[in-house]
Amino acid sequence: MKKLPISVENFKEIVKGGYYYVDKSLLIKDVIELPGKVKLITRPRRFGKTLNIDMMMKFFSIDEEENLFENLKIWNEKEIVKEYYRKYPVIYVSFKSLKGSNRKDAYERVKNELSRIPGRYKNEIKNKGYRRYYTAPLKKR
């Protein structure tokens, strides 16, 4: 019997873990076809924003494993799969858990989260001059 994915925000875990899942993979097509360079996707609280963004990240990212989308509706969109599936380096940041008791605390948490990103990609940085900035610890202001 399938399980309900209560508090599960990881797309791979839902697909591989045998959870009930309402296929929202065509959201990927909708986002691709939206006009403009910047996309703003808003949804009410508890509406699956984190899960949907995680799904999109796993679709586009060259670092993700294959076979997550083969049984989903987006897989039938052959041109989109051919052009976009696992073709891009993706930086994924969630601020969901970054809560602070005041503005300064929240600012520090966001700054620390953002400072971790370059370290995850330092091997992909070709320019050695830039690489030193991405491997150095963040300095206090």
N, CA, C and O atoms as a GROMACS GRO file, in nm:
protein
  564
    1MET      N    1   0.085  -0.119   0.000
    1MET     CA    2   0.000   0.000   0.000
    1MET      C    3   0.089   0.125   0.000
    1MET      O    4   0.187   0.131   0.074
    2LYS      N    5   0.054   0.221  -0.082
    2LYS     CA    6   0.130   0.346  -0.090
    2LYS      C    7   0.111   0.428   0.036
    2LYS      O    8   0.009   0.418   0.105
    3LYS      N    9   0.213   0.511   0.064
    3LYS     CA   10   0.210   0.598   0.181
    3LYS      C   11   0.176   0.740   0.138
    3LYS      O   12   0.198   0.779   0.023
    4LEU      N   13   0.123   0.817   0.230
    4LEU     CA   14   0.101   0.959   0.207
    4LEU      C   15   0.233   1.032   0.234
    4LEU      O   16   0.298   1.006   0.336
    5PRO      N   17   0.273   1.124   0.147
    5PRO     CA   18   0.400   1.193   0.165
    5PRO      C   19   0.389   1.315   0.256
    5PRO      O   20   0.419   1.427   0.215
    6ILE      N   21   0.347   1.294   0.378
    6ILE     CA   22   0.331   1.405   0.472
    6ILE      C   23   0.470   1.456   0.511
    6ILE      O   24   0.553   1.381   0.561
    7SER      N   25   0.492   1.585   0.488
    7SER     CA   26   0.618   1.654   0.516
    7SER      C   27   0.735   1.604   0.434
    7SER      O   28   0.849   1.630   0.471
    8VAL      N   29   0.712   1.536   0.324
    8VAL     CA   30   0.819   1.493   0.234
    8VAL      C   31   0.830   1.596   0.123
    8VAL      O   32   0.735   1.614   0.046
    9GLU      N   33   0.944   1.663   0.115
    9GLU     CA   34   0.963   1.769   0.016
    9GLU      C   35   1.067   1.732  -0.088
    9GLU      O   36   1.101   1.814  -0.173
   10ASN      N   37   1.116   1.610  -0.084
   10ASN     CA   38   1.219   1.565  -0.176
   10ASN      C   39   1.153   1.483  -0.287
   10ASN      O   40   1.097   1.377  -0.261
   11PHE      N   41   1.160   1.534  -0.409
   11PHE     CA   42   1.094   1.471  -0.522
   11PHE      C   43   1.144   1.328  -0.544
   11PHE      O   44   1.064   1.237  -0.566
   12LYS      N   45   1.273   1.309  -0.538
   12LYS     CA   46   1.329   1.176  -0.558
   12LYS      C   47   1.276   1.077  -0.453
   12LYS      O   48   1.244   0.963  -0.486
   13GLU      N   49   1.268   1.121  -0.329
   13GLU     CA   50   1.217   1.035  -0.222
   13GLU      C   51   1.072   0.994  -0.249
   13GLU      O   52   1.034   0.880  -0.224
   14ILE      N   53   0.992   1.087  -0.299
   14ILE     CA   54   0.852   1.055  -0.329
   14ILE      C   55   0.842   0.957  -0.445
   14ILE      O   56   0.766   0.860  -0.438
   15VAL      N   57   0.918   0.981  -0.552
   15VAL     CA   58   0.911   0.894  -0.670
   15VAL      C   59   0.964   0.754  -0.637
   15VAL      O   60   0.902   0.653  -0.672
   16LYS      N   61   1.078   0.747  -0.572
   16LYS     CA   62   1.142   0.618  -0.544
   16LYS      C   63   1.083   0.549  -0.421
   16LYS      O   64   1.097   0.428  -0.406
   17GLY      N   65   1.017   0.625  -0.332
   17GLY     CA   66   0.971   0.571  -0.206
   17GLY      C   67   0.831   0.512  -0.206
   17GLY      O   68   0.784   0.467  -0.102
   18GLY      N   69   0.766   0.511  -0.319
   18GLY     CA   70   0.633   0.451  -0.326
   18GLY      C   71   0.525   0.532  -0.260
   18GLY      O   72   0.430   0.476  -0.205
   19TYR      N   73   0.537   0.664  -0.263
   19TYR     CA   74   0.436   0.752  -0.205
   19TYR      C   75   0.329   0.784  -0.309
   19TYR      O   76   0.352   0.773  -0.430
   20TYR      N   77   0.212   0.823  -0.261
   20TYR     CA   78   0.112   0.880  -0.350
   20TYR      C   79   0.169   1.011  -0.404
   20TYR      O   80   0.232   1.087  -0.330
   21TYR      N   81   0.147   1.037  -0.531
   21TYR     CA   82   0.198   1.160  -0.590
   21TYR      C   83   0.103   1.204  -0.702
   21TYR      O   84   0.076   1.127  -0.794
   22VAL      N   85   0.053   1.326  -0.693
   22VAL     CA   86  -0.026   1.385  -0.800
   22VAL      C   87   0.074   1.443  -0.899
   22VAL      O   88   0.150   1.533  -0.865
   23ASP      N   89   0.073   1.390  -1.020
   23ASP     CA   90   0.173   1.427  -1.121
   23ASP      C   91   0.158   1.573  -1.161
   23ASP      O   92   0.064   1.611  -1.231
   24LYS      N   93   0.252   1.655  -1.116
   24LYS     CA   94   0.254   1.797  -1.151
   24LYS      C   95   0.372   1.827  -1.243
   24LYS      O   96   0.414   1.942  -1.255
   25SER      N   97   0.425   1.724  -1.308
   25SER     CA   98   0.545   1.742  -1.389
   25SER      C   99   0.524   1.833  -1.510
   25SER      O  100   0.621   1.888  -1.562
   26LEU      N  101   0.401   1.851  -1.555
   26LEU     CA  102   0.378   1.943  -1.667
   26LEU      C  103   0.397   2.089  -1.626
   26LEU      O  104   0.396   2.178  -1.711
   27LEU      N  105   0.415   2.114  -1.498
   27LEU     CA  106   0.453   2.248  -1.452
   27LEU      C  107   0.586   2.288  -1.517
   27LEU      O  108   0.609   2.406  -1.545
   28ILE      N  109   0.673   2.191  -1.540
   28ILE     CA  110   0.802   2.217  -1.606
   28ILE      C  111   0.777   2.276  -1.745
   28ILE      O  112   0.840   2.375  -1.783
   29LYS      N  113   0.687   2.218  -1.819
   29LYS     CA  114   0.653   2.269  -1.952
   29LYS      C  115   0.594   2.409  -1.942
   29LYS      O  116   0.628   2.497  -2.021
   30ASP      N  117   0.505   2.429  -1.845
   30ASP     CA  118   0.444   2.560  -1.828
   30ASP      C  119   0.549   2.667  -1.799
   30ASP      O  120   0.541   2.778  -1.853
   31VAL      N  121   0.646   2.635  -1.715
   31VAL     CA  122   0.751   2.732  -1.681
   31VAL      C  123   0.838   2.761  -1.802
   31VAL      O  124   0.873   2.876  -1.828
   32ILE      N  125   0.873   2.659  -1.877
   32ILE     CA  126   0.954   2.679  -1.998
   32ILE      C  127   0.881   2.768  -2.098
   32ILE      O  128   0.943   2.853  -2.161
   33GLU      N  129   0.753   2.749  -2.112
   33GLU     CA  130   0.675   2.822  -2.212
   33GLU      C  131   0.630   2.961  -2.166
   33GLU      O  132   0.579   3.038  -2.247
   34LEU      N  133   0.649   2.993  -2.039
   34LEU     CA  134   0.614   3.127  -1.992
   34LEU      C  135   0.703   3.230  -2.060
   34LEU      O  136   0.824   3.209  -2.070
   35PRO      N  137   0.646   3.341  -2.106
   35PRO     CA  138   0.730   3.444  -2.167
   35PRO      C  139   0.813   3.516  -2.061
   35PRO      O  140   0.779   3.516  -1.943
   36GLY      N  141   0.920   3.577  -2.104
   36GLY     CA  142   1.003   3.657  -2.015
   36GLY      C  143   1.123   3.579  -1.962
   36GLY      O  144   1.125   3.456  -1.965
   37LYS      N  145   1.222   3.654  -1.915
   37LYS     CA  146   1.345   3.593  -1.863
   37LYS      C  147   1.333   3.553  -1.717
   37LYS      O  148   1.401   3.462  -1.671
   38VAL      N  149   1.248   3.621  -1.644
   38VAL     CA  150   1.231   3.596  -1.501
   38VAL      C  151   1.093   3.538  -1.478
   38VAL      O  152   0.994   3.588  -1.531
   39LYS      N  153   1.088   3.433  -1.398
   39LYS     CA  154   0.960   3.370  -1.366
   39LYS      C  155   0.935   3.383  -1.216
   39LYS      O  156   1.022   3.352  -1.135
   40LEU      N  157   0.819   3.429  -1.180
   40LEU     CA  158   0.779   3.438  -1.040
   40LEU      C  159   0.663   3.342  -1.021
   40LEU      O  160   0.556   3.358  -1.080
   41ILE      N  161   0.686   3.242  -0.938
   41ILE     CA  162   0.582   3.141  -0.913
   41ILE      C  163   0.540   3.155  -0.768
   41ILE      O  164   0.617   3.128  -0.676
   42THR      N  165   0.417   3.195  -0.748
   42THR     CA  166   0.366   3.211  -0.612
   42THR      C  167   0.256   3.110  -0.587
   42THR      O  168   0.178   3.077  -0.677
   43ARG      N  169   0.251   3.062  -0.469
   43ARG     CA  170   0.147   2.968  -0.426
   43ARG      C  171   0.120   2.994  -0.278
   43ARG      O  172   0.206   3.045  -0.207
   44PRO      N  173   0.001   2.960  -0.232
   44PRO     CA  174  -0.026   2.976  -0.088
   44PRO      C  175   0.058   2.880  -0.005
   44PRO      O  176   0.120   2.786  -0.057
   45ARG      N  177   0.060   2.904   0.122
   45ARG     CA  178   0.130   2.816   0.216
   45ARG      C  179   0.079   2.673   0.204
   45ARG      O  180  -0.040   2.649   0.182
   46ARG      N  181   0.172   2.577   0.217
   46ARG     CA  182   0.140   2.433   0.215
   46ARG      C  183   0.082   2.389   0.080
   46ARG      O  184  -0.002   2.299   0.074
   47PHE      N  185   0.127   2.452  -0.028
   47PHE     CA  186   0.075   2.423  -0.160
   47PHE      C  187   0.177   2.351  -0.248
   47PHE      O  188   0.152   2.332  -0.368
   48GLY      N  189   0.290   2.310  -0.192
   48GLY     CA  190   0.388   2.230  -0.265
   48GLY      C  191   0.496   2.307  -0.338
   48GLY      O  192   0.554   2.256  -0.434
   49LYS      N  193   0.524   2.430  -0.296
   49LYS     CA  194   0.627   2.509  -0.365
   49LYS      C  195   0.763   2.441  -0.359
   49LYS      O  196   0.830   2.427  -0.461
   50THR      N  197   0.804   2.398  -0.240
   50THR     CA  198   0.936   2.336  -0.224
   50THR      C  199   0.946   2.208  -0.305
   50THR      O  200   1.048   2.185  -0.371
   51LEU      N  201   0.845   2.125  -0.302
   51LEU     CA  202   0.845   2.001  -0.378
   51LEU      C  203   0.849   2.029  -0.528
   51LEU      O  204   0.922   1.961  -0.600
   52ASN      N  205   0.773   2.127  -0.575
   52ASN     CA  206   0.772   2.158  -0.718
   52ASN      C  207   0.906   2.214  -0.765
   52ASN      O  208   0.953   2.180  -0.873
   53ILE      N  209   0.967   2.299  -0.684
   53ILE     CA  210   1.099   2.353  -0.720
   53ILE      C  211   1.202   2.241  -0.719
   53ILE      O  212   1.289   2.237  -0.806
   54ASP      N  213   1.194   2.150  -0.622
   54ASP     CA  214   1.286   2.036  -0.617
   54ASP      C  215   1.267   1.948  -0.741
   54ASP      O  216   1.365   1.899  -0.798
   55MET      N  217   1.143   1.928  -0.783
   55MET     CA  218   1.114   1.851  -0.904
   55MET      C  219   1.179   1.918  -1.026
   55MET      O  220   1.243   1.850  -1.106
   56MET      N  221   1.162   2.048  -1.039
   56MET     CA  222   1.220   2.119  -1.154
   56MET      C  223   1.372   2.113  -1.151
   56MET      O  224   1.435   2.096  -1.255
   57MET      N  225   1.430   2.128  -1.033
   57MET     CA  226   1.575   2.121  -1.021
   57MET      C  227   1.626   1.985  -1.066
   57MET      O  228   1.726   1.977  -1.138
   58LYS      N  229   1.558   1.880  -1.027
   58LYS     CA  230   1.601   1.745  -1.064
   58LYS      C  231   1.580   1.718  -1.214
   58LYS      O  232   1.651   1.636  -1.271
   59PHE      N  233   1.486   1.785  -1.276
   59PHE     CA  234   1.465   1.770  -1.419
   59PHE      C  235   1.577   1.837  -1.498
   59PHE      O  236   1.631   1.778  -1.592
   60PHE      N  237   1.613   1.959  -1.462
   60PHE     CA  238   1.711   2.036  -1.538
   60PHE      C  239   1.856   2.002  -1.505
   60PHE      O  240   1.943   2.016  -1.592
   61SER      N  241   1.885   1.959  -1.385
   61SER     CA  242   2.023   1.949  -1.336
   61SER      C  243   2.102   1.835  -1.398
   61SER      O  244   2.056   1.721  -1.406
   62ILE      N  245   2.223   1.868  -1.443
   62ILE     CA  246   2.314   1.766  -1.497
   62ILE      C  247   2.364   1.672  -1.387
   62ILE      O  248   2.415   1.564  -1.417
   63ASP      N  249   2.350   1.711  -1.263
   63ASP     CA  250   2.402   1.632  -1.151
   63ASP      C  251   2.302   1.531  -1.096
   63ASP      O  252   2.337   1.455  -1.006
   64GLU      N  253   2.184   1.529  -1.146
   64GLU     CA  254   2.082   1.439  -1.091
   64GLU      C  255   2.078   1.306  -1.164
   64GLU      O  256   2.125   1.294  -1.277
   65GLU      N  257   2.023   1.208  -1.098
   65GLU     CA  258   2.016   1.075  -1.159
   65GLU      C  259   1.903   1.066  -1.260
   65GLU      O  260   1.807   1.144  -1.257
   66GLU      N  261   1.915   0.971  -1.346
   66GLU     CA  262   1.813   0.949  -1.448
   66GLU      C  263   1.698   0.866  -1.390
   66GLU      O  264   1.703   0.823  -1.275
   67ASN      N  265   1.597   0.846  -1.472
   67ASN     CA  266   1.485   0.757  -1.442
   67ASN      C  267   1.386   0.810  -1.337
   67ASN      O  268   1.307   0.731  -1.285
   68LEU      N  269   1.388   0.937  -1.306
   68LEU     CA  270   1.289   0.990  -1.212
   68LEU      C  271   1.162   1.032  -1.284
   68LEU      O  272   1.055   1.039  -1.222
   69PHE      N  273   1.169   1.060  -1.412
   69PHE     CA  274   1.058   1.120  -1.484
   69PHE      C  275   0.994   1.028  -1.588
   69PHE      O  276   0.895   1.066  -1.651
   70GLU      N  277   1.047   0.910  -1.606
   70GLU     CA  278   1.001   0.824  -1.715
   70GLU      C  279   0.855   0.782  -1.705
   70GLU      O  280   0.795   0.750  -1.807
   71ASN      N  281   0.798   0.781  -1.588
   71ASN     CA  282   0.657   0.742  -1.573
   71ASN      C  283   0.566   0.864  -1.550
   71ASN      O  284   0.450   0.848  -1.511
   72LEU      N  285   0.618   0.982  -1.573
   72LEU     CA  286   0.541   1.104  -1.550
   72LEU      C  287   0.501   1.169  -1.683
   72LEU      O  288   0.559   1.139  -1.787
   73LYS      N  289   0.404   1.258  -1.677
   73LYS     CA  290   0.349   1.320  -1.798
   73LYS      C  291   0.453   1.399  -1.878
   73LYS      O  292   0.446   1.401  -2.001
   74ILE      N  293   0.547   1.462  -1.812
   74ILE     CA  294   0.647   1.542  -1.883
   74ILE      C  295   0.729   1.457  -1.978
   74ILE      O  296   0.781   1.508  -2.077
   75TRP      N  297   0.741   1.328  -1.950
   75TRP     CA  298   0.821   1.239  -2.034
   75TRP      C  299   0.762   1.226  -2.175
   75TRP      O  300   0.833   1.193  -2.270
   76ASN      N  301   0.632   1.250  -2.187
   76ASN     CA  302   0.567   1.244  -2.318
   76ASN      C  303   0.594   1.367  -2.404
   76ASN      O  304   0.566   1.367  -2.523
   77GLU      N  305   0.650   1.471  -2.343
   77GLU     CA  306   0.685   1.594  -2.414
   77GLU      C  307   0.828   1.578  -2.467
   77GLU      O  308   0.923   1.632  -2.410
   78LYS      N  309   0.841   1.503  -2.576
   78LYS     CA  310   0.972   1.459  -2.626
   78LYS      C  311   1.067   1.574  -2.658
   78LYS      O  312   1.187   1.565  -2.629
   79GLU      N  313   1.016   1.682  -2.717
   79GLU     CA  314   1.103   1.796  -2.751
   79GLU      C  315   1.158   1.863  -2.625
   79GLU      O  316   1.276   1.901  -2.621
   80ILE      N  317   1.076   1.877  -2.524
   80ILE     CA  318   1.121   1.938  -2.399
   80ILE      C  319   1.223   1.849  -2.331
   80ILE      O  320   1.325   1.897  -2.283
   81VAL      N  321   1.196   1.719  -2.327
   81VAL     CA  322   1.291   1.626  -2.266
   81VAL      C  323   1.424   1.630  -2.339
   81VAL      O  324   1.530   1.635  -2.277
   82LYS      N  325   1.419   1.629  -2.471
   82LYS     CA  326   1.542   1.630  -2.551
   82LYS      C  327   1.623   1.758  -2.528
   82LYS      O  328   1.745   1.752  -2.518
   83GLU      N  329   1.556   1.871  -2.520
   83GLU     CA  330   1.626   1.999  -2.509
   83GLU      C  331   1.669   2.035  -2.367
   83GLU      O  332   1.772   2.101  -2.350
   84TYR      N  333   1.592   1.995  -2.265
   84TYR     CA  334   1.616   2.046  -2.131
   84TYR      C  335   1.655   1.941  -2.026
   84TYR      O  336   1.718   1.977  -1.926
   85TYR      N  337   1.620   1.816  -2.045
   85TYR     CA  338   1.638   1.714  -1.940
   85TYR      C  339   1.785   1.691  -1.908
   85TYR      O  340   1.862   1.648  -1.994
   86ARG      N  341   1.824   1.720  -1.784
   86ARG     CA  342   1.958   1.700  -1.731
   86ARG      C  343   2.065   1.769  -1.815
   86ARG      O  344   2.169   1.710  -1.845
   87LYS      N  345   2.040   1.895  -1.854
   87LYS     CA  346   2.132   1.967  -1.941
   87LYS      C  347   2.202   2.087  -1.876
   87LYS      O  348   2.290   2.146  -1.938
   88TYR      N  349   2.165   2.123  -1.753
   88TYR     CA  350   2.213   2.249  -1.698
   88TYR      C  351   2.272   2.232  -1.557
   88TYR      O  352   2.227   2.148  -1.480
   89PRO      N  353   2.372   2.315  -1.527
   89PRO     CA  354   2.414   2.322  -1.387
   89PRO      C  355   2.308   2.404  -1.312
   89PRO      O  356   2.271   2.512  -1.357
   90VAL      N  357   2.261   2.354  -1.202
   90VAL     CA  358   2.153   2.420  -1.128
   90VAL      C  359   2.200   2.450  -0.987
   90VAL      O  360   2.256   2.365  -0.918
   91ILE      N  361   2.176   2.573  -0.946
   91ILE     CA  362   2.200   2.612  -0.807
   91ILE      C  363   2.064   2.620  -0.740
   91ILE      O  364   1.976   2.695  -0.783
   92TYR      N  365   2.048   2.542  -0.636
   92TYR     CA  366   1.919   2.533  -0.566
   92TYR      C  367   1.939   2.580  -0.422
   92TYR      O  368   2.022   2.526  -0.349
   93VAL      N  369   1.863   2.679  -0.384
   93VAL     CA  370   1.869   2.732  -0.248
   93VAL      C  371   1.728   2.744  -0.196
   93VAL      O  372   1.640   2.797  -0.263
   94SER      N  373   1.707   2.695  -0.076
   94SER     CA  374   1.578   2.712  -0.011
   94SER      C  375   1.598   2.793   0.116
   94SER      O  376   1.686   2.764   0.197
   95PHE      N  377   1.517   2.894   0.131
   95PHE     CA  378   1.522   2.976   0.252
   95PHE      C  379   1.412   2.936   0.350
   95PHE      O  380   1.386   3.007   0.447
   96LYS      N  381   1.350   2.825   0.324
   96LYS     CA  382   1.236   2.782   0.403
   96LYS      C  383   1.266   2.771   0.552
   96LYS      O  384   1.186   2.812   0.636
   97SER      N  385   1.381   2.716   0.584
   97SER     CA  386   1.413   2.694   0.726
   97SER      C  387   1.496   2.807   0.786
   97SER      O  388   1.537   2.797   0.902
   98LEU      N  389   1.520   2.913   0.712
   98LEU     CA  390   1.602   3.023   0.762
   98LEU      C  391   1.515   3.128   0.830
   98LEU      O  392   1.476   3.228   0.770
   99LYS      N  393   1.488   3.103   0.953
   99LYS     CA  394   1.406   3.196   1.030
   99LYS      C  395   1.493   3.259   1.137
   99LYS      O  396   1.578   3.193   1.197
  100GLY      N  397   1.471   3.385   1.161
  100GLY     CA  398   1.546   3.455   1.265
  100GLY      C  399   1.451   3.529   1.356
  100GLY      O  400   1.339   3.563   1.318
  101SER      N  401   1.496   3.553   1.477
  101SER     CA  402   1.410   3.623   1.573
  101SER      C  403   1.408   3.773   1.548
  101SER      O  404   1.321   3.844   1.599
  102ASN      N  405   1.504   3.821   1.470
  102ASN     CA  406   1.506   3.962   1.433
  102ASN      C  407   1.570   3.977   1.296
  102ASN      O  408   1.618   3.879   1.238
  103ARG      N  409   1.571   4.097   1.244
  103ARG     CA  410   1.620   4.120   1.108
  103ARG      C  411   1.768   4.086   1.095
  103ARG      O  412   1.808   4.025   0.996
  104LYS      N  413   1.848   4.124   1.192
  104LYS     CA  414   1.993   4.098   1.186
  104LYS      C  415   2.021   3.948   1.186
  104LYS      O  416   2.105   3.901   1.109
  105ASP      N  417   1.953   3.873   1.270
  105ASP     CA  418   1.971   3.729   1.278
  105ASP      C  419   1.929   3.662   1.146
  105ASP      O  420   1.999   3.574   1.096
  106ALA      N  421   1.817   3.704   1.092
  106ALA     CA  422   1.770   3.649   0.964
  106ALA      C  423   1.870   3.681   0.852
  106ALA      O  424   1.898   3.596   0.768
  107TYR      N  425   1.922   3.803   0.851
  107TYR     CA  426   2.020   3.844   0.751
  107TYR      C  427   2.145   3.756   0.760
  107TYR      O  428   2.196   3.712   0.657
  108GLU      N  429   2.194   3.730   0.879
  108GLU     CA  430   2.312   3.646   0.897
  108GLU      C  431   2.287   3.503   0.849
  108GLU      O  432   2.375   3.442   0.788
  109ARG      N  433   2.170   3.451   0.875
  109ARG     CA  434   2.138   3.315   0.830
  109ARG      C  435   2.132   3.306   0.678
  109ARG      O  436   2.179   3.209   0.619
  110VAL      N  437   2.073   3.406   0.614
  110VAL     CA  438   2.068   3.409   0.468
  110VAL      C  439   2.209   3.422   0.412
  110VAL      O  440   2.244   3.352   0.317
  111LYS      N  441   2.288   3.511   0.469
  111LYS     CA  442   2.426   3.531   0.424
  111LYS      C  443   2.507   3.402   0.436
  111LYS      O  444   2.583   3.367   0.346
  112ASN      N  445   2.492   3.331   0.547
  112ASN     CA  446   2.565   3.206   0.566
  112ASN      C  447   2.520   3.100   0.466
  112ASN      O  448   2.602   3.024   0.413
  113GLU      N  449   2.391   3.093   0.440
  113GLU     CA  450   2.340   2.996   0.343
  113GLU      C  451   2.396   3.025   0.204
  113GLU      O  452   2.439   2.934   0.134
  114LEU      N  453   2.394   3.151   0.165
  114LEU     CA  454   2.446   3.189   0.033
  114LEU      C  455   2.596   3.168   0.023
  114LEU      O  456   2.647   3.137  -0.085
  115SER      N  457   2.669   3.183   0.132
  115SER     CA  458   2.814   3.166   0.129
  115SER      C  459   2.855   3.020   0.109
  115SER      O  460   2.969   2.993   0.071
  116ARG      N  461   2.765   2.927   0.135
  116ARG     CA  462   2.796   2.785   0.116
  116ARG      C  463   2.788   2.741  -0.031
  116ARG      O  464   2.849   2.641  -0.069
  117ILE      N  465   2.714   2.814  -0.110
  117ILE     CA  466   2.690   2.774  -0.249
  117ILE      C  467   2.820   2.759  -0.330
  117ILE      O  468   2.839   2.655  -0.393
  118PRO      N  469   2.908   2.858  -0.332
  118PRO     CA  470   3.028   2.844  -0.416
  118PRO      C  471   3.112   2.722  -0.383
  118PRO      O  472   3.172   2.663  -0.473
  119GLY      N  473   3.120   2.684  -0.257
  119GLY     CA  474   3.198   2.567  -0.219
  119GLY      C  475   3.148   2.439  -0.283
  119GLY      O  476   3.226   2.346  -0.307
  120ARG      N  477   3.020   2.432  -0.310
  120ARG     CA  478   2.962   2.314  -0.374
  120ARG      C  479   3.003   2.302  -0.520
  120ARG      O  480   2.998   2.193  -0.578
  121TYR      N  481   3.043   2.415  -0.580
  121TYR     CA  482   3.073   2.418  -0.722
  121TYR      C  483   3.217   2.457  -0.752
  121TYR      O  484   3.249   2.488  -0.867
  122LYS      N  485   3.304   2.456  -0.653
  122LYS     CA  486   3.442   2.504  -0.673
  122LYS      C  487   3.517   2.423  -0.778
  122LYS      O  488   3.605   2.478  -0.844
  123ASN      N  489   3.487   2.295  -0.794
  123ASN     CA  490   3.557   2.214  -0.894
  123ASN      C  491   3.519   2.253  -1.036
  123ASN      O  492   3.595   2.226  -1.130
  124GLU      N  493   3.402   2.315  -1.054
  124GLU     CA  494   3.360   2.355  -1.188
  124GLU      C  495   3.415   2.492  -1.227
  124GLU      O  496   3.406   2.530  -1.344
  125ILE      N  497   3.472   2.565  -1.132
  125ILE     CA  498   3.525   2.699  -1.161
  125ILE      C  499   3.660   2.683  -1.230
  125ILE      O  500   3.755   2.632  -1.171
  126LYS      N  501   3.668   2.726  -1.354
  126LYS     CA  502   3.789   2.706  -1.435
  126LYS      C  503   3.897   2.811  -1.405
  126LYS      O  504   4.016   2.778  -1.404
  127ASN      N  505   3.857   2.934  -1.380
  127ASN     CA  506   3.951   3.042  -1.358
  127ASN      C  507   4.008   3.033  -1.216
  127ASN      O  508   3.935   3.046  -1.119
  128LYS      N  509   4.140   3.012  -1.205
  128LYS     CA  510   4.203   2.995  -1.074
  128LYS      C  511   4.195   3.121  -0.989
  128LYS      O  512   4.190   3.114  -0.866
  129GLY      N  513   4.193   3.238  -1.055
  129GLY     CA  514   4.179   3.363  -0.981
  129GLY      C  515   4.046   3.371  -0.908
  129GLY      O  516   4.040   3.417  -0.794
  130TYR      N  517   3.939   3.325  -0.975
  130TYR     CA  518   3.808   3.324  -0.912
  130TYR      C  519   3.797   3.212  -0.809
  130TYR      O  520   3.731   3.228  -0.706
  131ARG      N  521   3.860   3.101  -0.836
  131ARG     CA  522   3.849   2.984  -0.748
  131ARG      C  523   3.892   3.018  -0.604
  131ARG      O  524   3.833   2.967  -0.509
  132ARG      N  525   3.994   3.103  -0.590
  132ARG     CA  526   4.040   3.136  -0.453
  132ARG      C  527   3.932   3.208  -0.372
  132ARG      O  528   3.925   3.192  -0.251
  133TYR      N  529   3.847   3.286  -0.439
  133TYR     CA  530   3.738   3.353  -0.368
  133TYR      C  531   3.633   3.254  -0.322
  133TYR      O  532   3.572   3.271  -0.217
  134TYR      N  533   3.613   3.150  -0.400
  134TYR     CA  534   3.509   3.054  -0.369
  134TYR      C  535   3.553   2.947  -0.271
  134TYR      O  536   3.470   2.872  -0.220
  135THR      N  537   3.682   2.940  -0.244
  135THR     CA  538   3.730   2.841  -0.147
  135THR      C  539   3.770   2.906  -0.016
  135THR      O  540   3.793   2.836   0.083
  136ALA      N  541   3.779   3.038  -0.015
  136ALA     CA  542   3.816   3.108   0.109
  136ALA      C  543   3.694   3.118   0.202
  136ALA      O  544   3.581   3.130   0.155
  137PRO      N  545   3.719   3.112   0.334
  137PRO     CA  546   3.605   3.127   0.427
  137PRO      C  547   3.548   3.268   0.419
  137PRO      O  548   3.620   3.363   0.388
  138LEU      N  549   3.421   3.280   0.447
  138LEU     CA  550   3.353   3.408   0.446
  138LEU      C  551   3.403   3.495   0.560
  138LEU      O  552   3.411   3.449   0.675
  139LYS      N  553   3.437   3.620   0.530
  139LYS     CA  554   3.488   3.712   0.631
  139LYS      C  555   3.372   3.785   0.698
  139LYS      O  556   3.272   3.818   0.634
  140LYS      N  557   3.386   3.810   0.826
  140LYS     CA  558   3.285   3.887   0.900
  140LYS      C  559   3.293   4.032   0.859
  140LYS      O  560   3.400   4.083   0.828
  141ARG      N  561   3.181   4.099   0.859
  141ARG     CA  562   3.177   4.242   0.829
  141ARG      C  563   3.206   4.322   0.952
  141ARG      O  564   3.208   4.445   0.947
   0.00000   0.00000   0.00000
